[in-house]
């Protein structure tokens, strides 16, 4: 696991995080875009159709709730710079 670069891990760069914490909407949207697939995955609901076949769909209310929680946590996050 050692030696991997940020680009290999697909991490969000610190200046983007710093801007998002400061309330920059472009940075916040970038972070939401970064986590879009994961949030959709967490929002999947399963049901059985009339033939008993399992089906899935993305619960938009749950997806929106997770996005709001992420933005709230980013805006409440404190960056402490060590000298």
Secondary structure as UniProt FT lines:
FT   TURN            2..3
FT   HELIX           6..9
FT   HELIX           14..21
FT   TURN            22..23
FT   HELIX           25..34
FT   HELIX           36..42
FT   STRAND          44..48
FT   TURN            50..51
FT   STRAND          54..58
FT   HELIX           60..76
//
